[in-house]
């Protein structure tokens, strides 16, 4: 019997404030042979959470784009600590978009393969093998638009918005084979 166990933790804050990636992964491999039968199992499981900004287009209100348009003499905060939304050029303050809106993605991912191989003791070189695998993914997204942000101007009714999504996929594969291998002199040959 042989086995392998491993795990990892990855935790990173992004260059842009309020962005991050946190991921935990684990892996288990197991091989066991009992006489003419060999059993193998390989699994990997990962859980991750990514928090980021909405930067998939050139809309002026996205935080990284809005910084380019904000006038340099406009302060981002008012004396009372609230966000300054009074730009005479009509450009949005990027900070409400960055700190009030959220965009989180969580993923659970699992991959596993199990196989059984039988080497026939009554005929050298003859073996039968079956292998089955699964690929499981569960994605959950959460996108919140605060009613006090520029992005809220495109939300019907202007009351903010919360969008929650869930996508789950399960894929399986399986193969079964019969193989015969022989060695003749310096040559190996087989069918299967």
N, C-alpha and C positions, 0 to 999 in steps of 0.2 A: 504494500500500500504506500502510495506517495501522495502528499498533499501540499498545497501552497495557499497561504492566506496573506492578503495585503489590504491596506486601507490608506486613504489620503484625505486631507482636508485642505481646501483652497479658499482663502478669504481675502478679497482684494477690494479696496475702495477705489473708485474711478478717479480720473483726473478732474472730471466735472463733479462738483459737490452734489450730493444726493444720488450718486450712482455707485453701484457695487455689484460684485458677483461673489456668491458663496456656494461652494460645491463640496459634497461629501461623497466619496466613492469607496466601494469595497469589492473584493474579488476572492473567490474560492475556486480552486481546482483540486480535483480528487481523481486518482487513478487507483484501481484495485484489480488485482488478478487472482483468480481462484481456479487453479487447474487450467482448463482449456477456455475459460470465460474471462474476458477483460471488460470491466465497467469503467467508464470515464464520465466525469461531470465537470463542466466549466461554467461558472456564473459570474456576472458582474452586475452590480447595482449602484446606481448613482442618484443623488438628490441635489438639485441646484435651485437657487433663487437669484434672479438678475433684476436689479432695479436700475432703470435708465430713463433718459428723457426721450421725448418724441421728436426725433431728428430725421425722419424718413422723407422729408421734402424741404422745399425752400420757403415755406410759409414764414412770414416776418415774425410771427409770435413764438416760433420755436426758440428755446433759450440760446443756443449757440449762434443762431442767425440774428436774433434780436440784439445781441451785444454789438454787432457790426453797425447797426442802424441807430443805436442810442447816441444822442449828442454827448460829447465829453464833459460838458459843464453841468449836466443834469445829475443830481445826486439820486441814488437808488432808493433812499429812505427819507421820509419826512421827519421833522424834529420829534414828533411823538412816537417814532419807531415804526410806523406803518409804511407800506410801500408807496413810493412816489409814482403816481400814474399820470402826472401832469407834464407831459413832454410837448412843448409848443410845436414840434414837428409832427406830432401824431404817432410817434414811434412807441411801441410797447416797452415797458420795463421788463427785462428778462427774468428778474428774480421771482415774481409771483408764479410764473410758469414753471420755474425750476423747483421752488420749495413748496408750492401748494398743490400742484398736479402730481399724480403718481402713475407710474407705469411699471408694474411688477409682473414677472414671468416666473412661474415655478414649474419644474420638470422632475418627474420620477421616471427613471429609465432602467429597465432590467433586460439583460440578455443572458440566455442560458442554453447550453447544449449538453445533451446526454447521449451516450452511445454504449452499445453492448456489442462485443465481438466474440465470436465462437470459432476457435481453431480446432478443426476436426482431428481427433487423435487417431482415427482409423484410416485417414488419407492425408499424408504429409503435404502441406501446401494449400489445402482447401480451407477456406474460411468464409464465414457469413457475418455480416455487420449491418446493424441498423443504427441510424443516428437521427435524432430529433432536436430541433431548436425552436426557441421562442424569442421574439423581440417585442417587448412591451414598452410603450411610451404613454405617459399621461402628462399633458401640458395644461396648465391653468394660467390664465392671464387676467390681470386686473388693471383697468385703466380708469383713473378718476380725474375728472376735470372740475376744478373748483369754480364756483360761480363768480369769484373775484379775479379771474384771469382773462387775458385777451383771447385765449383759445375758446372761452365760453361764448364769445360773440357769435360763433357758428352753431351753437347748440340751440335747437328749437326751444323757445320759452325762456331761455336765459337763466335757468335754475341750476346749471351745472349738470354733470352726467357721471354715471358709473356704468362701466361695461365690464362684465365678467364673462370669460370664455373658458370652455373646457373641451379638449380634444384628446380622445383616447384611441390608441391603435394597438392591435395585437396581431402580430404576423407569426406564422409558424411554417417551418419547413421540415421535411422528413425524407430520408433516403434509406433504402435497403439494398444491399448488394451481396452477391455471391462471387467469390474470386478463387482462382486456382493459379498458383505460382510454382515454377520449377526452376532449378538451376542445372545447367548442363555445361560442364567445363567452365569457361570464363563468362558464360552468357546466362542472363536471367530472362525468363519469359513468363508471360501470364495471360490469362483471359479472365474477363469478369466485367 
